[in-house]
Amino acid sequence: MLHANAQMLDIDVDQWRAAQDLILHSGKAAPRLVIIHDHGRVQKARFSDGEPLANAPASITDPRRTAAELFAEFSERVEFVMVMERDAVDDYFARVQGAWTIDTDLDDFVTSMFAALDDDPEGIVVHPGPASGRLGLQWRLGWGHEEIAAKVASAISPDSWVILGSHDVDRLVASLLIHFDEDLEVDSFTTAAPERVDLIGGREEVLERLIDLVRRQGGRLGFALSVDHRLAPELLAATDKTRVIAAHPGEVTVRTP
């Protein structure tokens, strides 16, 4: 779904950062407890803030049980516990790096890279898991890659723009403008920017300006949505987004061609 040479154009830093905060969650930034062992012998037991784990186990015989017990003890302090065996981690990175070729579809590669985290459930353990749903940058979209691709194929016209916005009272605070080419691959994306369009005003008013901006630049609207900023996290996380929109009719604006 992502073109090999997708372009990021005219990105507004504030809009981009706000959009990232809404749609991405960083496992690296999450408070966590990490245990690293070498075939059972513990080499490191430390919280992500650098504090060593007091009374850390000297050895690991059941990594999944250890992770579950430590999470139960420190659940108010960490989002997850990670127990990793050194060779398992080295093997994971070797397999992932070895799978990459210049012709590999980027979406397929990233999807398989995350899925491979679960290939060794004893060597790379995350609790609560799975590892593929906790580590790295995670989408906060409520849908997986295949479901998103299917919805794009069924609802978005080729060579059209999707406009997404999050609106706080009288200002657009986060936005993404995404262009899908004739093959429904994302070949360009940008954000709204105050230099190009007025971001101040009501939600519907500002959304109409964004649609007009796309059309003035020769683009065609595929779908546009702007949501109240307080509702945005719930809408993004929902698997049934239609239900959320229907339950909040005054907080979501949708436009179609």
C-alpha positions as a Markdown table, in Angstrom:
| # | Residue | x | y | z |
|---|---|---|---|---|
| 1 | Met | 0.0 | 0.0 | 0.0 |
| 2 | Leu | 3.0 | 2.3 | 0.4 |
| 3 | His | 4.8 | 3.3 | -2.8 |
| 4 | Ala | 8.5 | 2.5 | -3.0 |
| 5 | Asn | 9.2 | 6.2 | -3.6 |
| 6 | Ala | 6.5 | 7.9 | -1.5 |
| 7 | Gln | 7.2 | 11.6 | -0.9 |
| 8 | Met | 6.7 | 13.7 | 2.2 |
| 9 | Leu | 6.0 | 17.3 | 1.0 |
| 10 | Asp | 5.5 | 20.6 | 2.9 |
| 11 | Ile | 5.2 | 19.0 | 6.3 |
| 12 | Asp | 4.2 | 21.3 | 9.1 |
| 13 | Val | 6.2 | 20.2 | 12.2 |
| 14 | Asp | 3.4 | 20.9 | 14.7 |
| 15 | Gln | 0.7 | 19.2 | 12.7 |
| 16 | Trp | 3.0 | 16.2 | 12.0 |
| 17 | Arg | 4.0 | 15.7 | 15.6 |
| 18 | Ala | 0.4 | 16.0 | 16.8 |
| 19 | Ala | -0.6 | 13.4 | 14.2 |
| 20 | Gln | 2.2 | 11.1 | 15.3 |
| 21 | Asp | 1.1 | 11.4 | 18.9 |
| 22 | Leu | -2.4 | 10.3 | 17.9 |
| 23 | Ile | -1.7 | 7.4 | 15.6 |
| 24 | Leu | 1.6 | 6.0 | 16.9 |
| 25 | His | 2.7 | 4.5 | 20.2 |
| 26 | Ser | 6.4 | 3.9 | 20.9 |
| 27 | Gly | 7.4 | 0.8 | 22.7 |
| 28 | Lys | 10.8 | 2.3 | 23.2 |
| 29 | Ala | 9.3 | 5.3 | 25.0 |
| 30 | Ala | 7.0 | 3.1 | 27.2 |
| 31 | Pro | 8.0 | 2.5 | 30.8 |
| 32 | Arg | 9.2 | -1.2 | 30.9 |
| 33 | Leu | 11.3 | -3.7 | 32.7 |
| 34 | Val | 13.9 | -5.5 | 30.6 |
| 35 | Ile | 15.5 | -8.8 | 31.5 |
| 36 | Ile | 18.3 | -10.1 | 29.3 |
| 37 | His | 19.7 | -13.6 | 29.8 |
| 38 | Asp | 22.3 | -15.9 | 28.2 |
| 39 | His | 20.7 | -19.4 | 28.0 |
| 40 | Gly | 19.1 | -18.8 | 31.4 |
| 41 | Arg | 21.9 | -16.8 | 33.1 |
| 42 | Val | 20.7 | -13.3 | 33.8 |
| 43 | Gln | 22.9 | -10.6 | 32.3 |
| 44 | Lys | 20.8 | -7.5 | 32.8 |
| 45 | Ala | 17.6 | -6.7 | 34.8 |
| 46 | Arg | 16.8 | -3.0 | 34.6 |
| 47 | Phe | 13.9 | -0.6 | 34.3 |
| 48 | Ser | 13.7 | 1.7 | 31.3 |
| 49 | Asp | 14.6 | 4.7 | 33.5 |
| 50 | Gly | 17.9 | 3.0 | 34.3 |
| 51 | Glu | 17.1 | 1.7 | 37.8 |
| 52 | Pro | 18.3 | -1.9 | 38.4 |
| 53 | Leu | 15.7 | -4.4 | 39.5 |
| 54 | Ala | 16.3 | -5.1 | 43.2 |
| 55 | Asn | 16.6 | -8.8 | 44.0 |
| 56 | Ala | 16.7 | -9.7 | 40.4 |
| 57 | Pro | 16.7 | -13.4 | 39.6 |
| 58 | Ala | 20.1 | -14.9 | 38.8 |
| 59 | Ser | 18.7 | -17.3 | 36.4 |
| 60 | Ile | 15.6 | -17.9 | 34.1 |
| 61 | Thr | 14.1 | -21.3 | 33.6 |
| 62 | Asp | 10.6 | -20.3 | 32.5 |
| 63 | Pro | 10.8 | -16.9 | 30.8 |
| 64 | Arg | 7.0 | -16.5 | 30.3 |
| 65 | Arg | 6.2 | -17.2 | 33.9 |
| 66 | Thr | 9.0 | -14.8 | 35.0 |
| 67 | Ala | 7.6 | -12.1 | 32.8 |
| 68 | Ala | 4.1 | -12.6 | 34.1 |
| 69 | Glu | 5.1 | -12.6 | 37.7 |
| 70 | Leu | 7.2 | -9.5 | 37.4 |
| 71 | Phe | 4.5 | -7.6 | 35.6 |
| 72 | Ala | 2.0 | -8.5 | 38.3 |
| 73 | Glu | 4.5 | -7.0 | 40.8 |
| 74 | Phe | 5.3 | -3.9 | 38.8 |
| 75 | Ser | 2.2 | -3.3 | 36.7 |
| 76 | Glu | 1.6 | 0.2 | 38.2 |
| 77 | Arg | 5.1 | 1.2 | 37.1 |
| 78 | Val | 5.6 | -0.4 | 33.7 |
| 79 | Glu | 3.5 | -1.0 | 30.6 |
| 80 | Phe | 5.2 | -4.4 | 29.9 |
| 81 | Val | 8.0 | -6.7 | 31.0 |
| 82 | Met | 10.4 | -8.0 | 28.4 |
| 83 | Val | 12.5 | -11.2 | 28.9 |
| 84 | Met | 15.0 | -11.8 | 26.0 |
| 85 | Glu | 17.6 | -14.5 | 25.4 |
| 86 | Arg | 20.7 | -13.0 | 23.7 |
| 87 | Asp | 21.0 | -15.6 | 20.9 |
| 88 | Ala | 17.3 | -15.4 | 20.2 |
| 89 | Val | 17.6 | -11.7 | 19.7 |
| 90 | Asp | 20.7 | -12.0 | 17.5 |
| 91 | Asp | 18.9 | -14.7 | 15.4 |
| 92 | Tyr | 15.8 | -12.4 | 15.0 |
| 93 | Phe | 17.9 | -9.5 | 13.6 |
| 94 | Ala | 19.9 | -11.8 | 11.4 |
| 95 | Arg | 16.7 | -13.3 | 9.9 |
| 96 | Val | 15.0 | -9.9 | 9.4 |
| 97 | Gln | 18.1 | -8.3 | 7.8 |
| 98 | Gly | 18.6 | -11.4 | 5.6 |
| 99 | Ala | 15.0 | -11.1 | 4.3 |
| 100 | Trp | 15.4 | -7.6 | 2.9 |
| 101 | Thr | 16.1 | -7.1 | -0.8 |
| 102 | Ile | 15.8 | -3.9 | -2.9 |
| 103 | Asp | 12.7 | -5.3 | -4.5 |
| 104 | Thr | 10.9 | -6.2 | -1.3 |
| 105 | Asp | 7.6 | -4.4 | -0.8 |
| 106 | Leu | 8.1 | -2.1 | 2.2 |
| 107 | Asp | 4.6 | -2.9 | 3.7 |
| 108 | Asp | 5.2 | -6.6 | 3.4 |
| 109 | Phe | 8.7 | -6.3 | 4.9 |
| 110 | Val | 7.6 | -4.3 | 7.9 |
| 111 | Thr | 4.6 | -6.6 | 8.5 |
| 112 | Ser | 6.8 | -9.7 | 8.4 |
| 113 | Met | 9.4 | -8.0 | 10.6 |
| 114 | Phe | 6.9 | -7.4 | 13.4 |
| 115 | Ala | 5.3 | -10.9 | 12.9 |
| 116 | Ala | 8.8 | -12.5 | 13.3 |
| 117 | Leu | 9.0 | -11.2 | 16.9 |
| 118 | Asp | 6.6 | -13.9 | 17.8 |
| 119 | Asp | 8.4 | -16.7 | 16.1 |
| 120 | Asp | 10.4 | -17.6 | 19.2 |
| 121 | Pro | 7.9 | -17.4 | 22.1 |
| 122 | Glu | 10.5 | -18.6 | 24.6 |
| 123 | Gly | 13.4 | -16.4 | 23.3 |
| 124 | Ile | 11.6 | -13.1 | 23.0 |
| 125 | Val | 8.9 | -12.8 | 25.7 |
| 126 | Val | 6.8 | -9.8 | 26.3 |
| 127 | His | 4.1 | -9.7 | 29.0 |
| 128 | Pro | 1.4 | -8.6 | 28.3 |
| 129 | Gly | 2.0 | -9.7 | 24.8 |
| 130 | Pro | 2.4 | -10.4 | 22.1 |
| 131 | Ala | 5.8 | -9.0 | 21.3 |
| 132 | Ser | 4.7 | -8.0 | 17.8 |
| 133 | Gly | 2.0 | -5.8 | 19.4 |
| 134 | Arg | 4.2 | -4.1 | 22.0 |
| 135 | Leu | 7.7 | -3.4 | 20.6 |
| 136 | Gly | 8.8 | -0.7 | 18.2 |
| 137 | Leu | 6.3 | 1.8 | 16.8 |
| 138 | Gln | 2.8 | 0.6 | 17.0 |
| 139 | Trp | -0.2 | 1.9 | 15.1 |
| 140 | Arg | -3.1 | 3.1 | 17.2 |
| 141 | Leu | -5.6 | 2.5 | 14.5 |
| 142 | Gly | -7.7 | -0.4 | 15.7 |
| 143 | Trp | -7.2 | -2.3 | 12.4 |
| 144 | Gly | -4.3 | -4.4 | 11.1 |
| 145 | His | -2.5 | -3.8 | 7.8 |
| 146 | Glu | -4.6 | -6.3 | 5.8 |
| 147 | Glu | -7.9 | -4.8 | 7.1 |
| 148 | Ile | -6.7 | -1.2 | 6.3 |
| 149 | Ala | -5.7 | -2.3 | 2.8 |
| 150 | Ala | -9.1 | -3.9 | 2.3 |
| 151 | Lys | -11.0 | -0.9 | 3.4 |
| 152 | Val | -8.9 | 1.4 | 1.2 |
| 153 | Ala | -9.6 | -0.9 | -1.8 |
| 154 | Ser | -13.3 | -0.8 | -1.2 |
| 155 | Ala | -13.8 | 2.8 | -0.3 |
| 156 | Ile | -11.1 | 5.0 | -1.9 |
| 157 | Ser | -11.0 | 5.8 | -5.6 |
| 158 | Pro | -7.6 | 5.6 | -7.4 |
| 159 | Asp | -5.7 | 8.9 | -7.8 |
| 160 | Ser | -7.5 | 10.6 | -4.9 |
| 161 | Trp | -6.7 | 12.3 | -1.6 |
| 162 | Val | -7.7 | 11.2 | 1.9 |
| 163 | Ile | -7.9 | 14.1 | 4.4 |
| 164 | Leu | -7.8 | 13.4 | 8.1 |
| 165 | Gly | -8.0 | 16.0 | 10.8 |
| 166 | Ser | -8.3 | 16.4 | 14.6 |
| 167 | His | -9.9 | 19.7 | 15.7 |
| 168 | Asp | -9.7 | 21.3 | 19.1 |
| 169 | Val | -12.4 | 23.9 | 19.7 |
| 170 | Asp | -11.5 | 26.5 | 17.1 |
| 171 | Arg | -8.3 | 25.2 | 15.7 |
| 172 | Leu | -7.0 | 22.2 | 13.6 |
| 173 | Val | -4.3 | 20.7 | 15.7 |
| 174 | Ala | -3.4 | 17.5 | 13.7 |
| 175 | Ser | -3.8 | 16.5 | 10.1 |
| 176 | Leu | -2.7 | 14.1 | 7.4 |
| 177 | Leu | -3.3 | 14.6 | 3.7 |
| 178 | Ile | -2.6 | 11.3 | 1.9 |
| 179 | His | -2.6 | 10.7 | -1.9 |
| 180 | Phe | -3.4 | 7.3 | -3.3 |
| 181 | Asp | -2.1 | 6.7 | -6.9 |
| 182 | Glu | -3.8 | 4.6 | -9.6 |
| 183 | Asp | -2.8 | 1.4 | -7.9 |
| 184 | Leu | -4.0 | 2.6 | -4.5 |
| 185 | Glu | -0.5 | 3.0 | -3.2 |
| 186 | Val | 0.4 | 5.9 | -1.0 |
| 187 | Asp | 2.8 | 8.0 | -3.2 |
| 188 | Ser | 2.6 | 11.3 | -1.4 |
| 189 | Phe | 1.5 | 12.7 | 2.0 |
| 190 | Thr | 1.6 | 16.0 | 3.7 |
| 191 | Thr | -0.1 | 18.0 | 6.5 |
| 192 | Ala | -2.1 | 21.2 | 6.6 |
| 193 | Ala | 0.1 | 24.2 | 7.2 |
| 194 | Pro | -0.8 | 27.7 | 8.2 |
| 195 | Glu | 1.2 | 29.1 | 5.3 |
| 196 | Arg | -1.1 | 27.3 | 2.9 |
| 197 | Val | -4.5 | 27.3 | 4.6 |
| 198 | Asp | -6.1 | 29.0 | 7.6 |
| 199 | Leu | -6.3 | 26.5 | 10.5 |
| 200 | Ile | -8.5 | 28.7 | 12.7 |
| 201 | Gly | -12.3 | 28.3 | 12.8 |
| 202 | Gly | -15.0 | 25.6 | 13.2 |
| 203 | Arg | -14.3 | 22.0 | 12.4 |
| 204 | Glu | -16.5 | 21.9 | 9.3 |
| 205 | Glu | -15.2 | 25.2 | 8.1 |
| 206 | Val | -11.6 | 24.2 | 8.3 |
| 207 | Leu | -12.3 | 20.8 | 6.7 |
| 208 | Glu | -13.9 | 22.6 | 3.7 |
| 209 | Arg | -10.7 | 24.7 | 3.4 |
| 210 | Leu | -8.6 | 21.6 | 3.3 |
| 211 | Ile | -10.8 | 20.0 | 0.6 |
| 212 | Asp | -10.6 | 23.3 | -1.4 |
| 213 | Leu | -6.8 | 23.3 | -1.0 |
| 214 | Val | -6.6 | 19.8 | -2.5 |
| 215 | Arg | -8.9 | 20.7 | -5.4 |
| 216 | Arg | -7.1 | 24.0 | -6.1 |
| 217 | Gln | -3.9 | 22.0 | -6.5 |
| 218 | Gly | -5.6 | 19.7 | -9.1 |
| 219 | Gly | -6.3 | 16.9 | -6.7 |
| 220 | Arg | -9.5 | 14.8 | -6.3 |
| 221 | Leu | -11.2 | 14.1 | -3.0 |
| 222 | Gly | -11.5 | 10.4 | -2.0 |
| 223 | Phe | -12.5 | 10.8 | 1.6 |
| 224 | Ala | -12.3 | 13.5 | 4.3 |
| 225 | Leu | -12.8 | 13.2 | 8.1 |
| 226 | Ser | -12.3 | 15.7 | 10.9 |
| 227 | Val | -12.9 | 14.7 | 14.5 |
| 228 | Asp | -13.1 | 16.5 | 17.9 |
| 229 | His | -9.6 | 16.2 | 19.4 |
| 230 | Arg | -11.0 | 14.6 | 22.6 |
| 231 | Leu | -12.7 | 11.9 | 20.6 |
| 232 | Ala | -9.8 | 11.2 | 18.3 |
| 233 | Pro | -8.1 | 8.5 | 20.4 |
| 234 | Glu | -11.3 | 6.6 | 20.9 |
| 235 | Leu | -12.2 | 6.7 | 17.2 |
| 236 | Leu | -8.7 | 5.7 | 16.1 |
| 237 | Ala | -8.6 | 2.7 | 18.6 |
| 238 | Ala | -12.1 | 1.4 | 17.7 |
| 239 | Thr | -12.5 | -1.6 | 15.5 |
| 240 | Asp | -16.0 | -0.4 | 14.7 |
| 241 | Lys | -15.4 | 3.2 | 13.8 |
| 242 | Thr | -18.9 | 3.6 | 12.2 |
| 243 | Arg | -20.4 | 2.9 | 15.6 |
| 244 | Val | -18.3 | 5.5 | 17.3 |
| 245 | Ile | -19.1 | 8.1 | 14.6 |
| 246 | Ala | -22.8 | 7.3 | 15.0 |
| 247 | Ala | -22.6 | 7.7 | 18.8 |
| 248 | His | -21.0 | 11.1 | 18.5 |
| 249 | Pro | -22.8 | 12.9 | 15.6 |
| 250 | Gly | -21.8 | 16.4 | 16.7 |
| 251 | Glu | -18.1 | 15.6 | 17.0 |
| 252 | Val | -17.2 | 14.1 | 13.7 |
| 253 | Thr | -17.4 | 15.6 | 10.2 |
| 254 | Val | -17.2 | 13.3 | 7.1 |
| 255 | Arg | -17.1 | 14.4 | 3.5 |
| 256 | Thr | -17.1 | 12.1 | 0.4 |
| 257 | Pro | -16.9 | 13.0 | -3.3 |
